[in-house]
């Protein structure tokens, strides 16, 4: 494993939590191992590991970009990650308001619905 992979795995665990990463690692197969290595090194070991902006800000940017590009399946995972990045529900709604203005109300509206559902699940699961 490369240093970037190790860094990426540490950042991935910090942001997404051990339980999520452990499930993803257990589900990894020969078919997707190279892809998982790619995203661990590039997304987590390079972009998310950068100290250029805070994890809070990176979390809001990621959520806004996911919504703006219609990649809705990733939004719940990144909403859950806000518990670790410091992005608050107010931060998230502000990001989605930007999506509404610059990328479209339907995209923002769907992202907000997903966020509300995910926050409700997180609250229900809270001890």
Beta strands, then each sheet from edge to edge (+ up, - down):
end
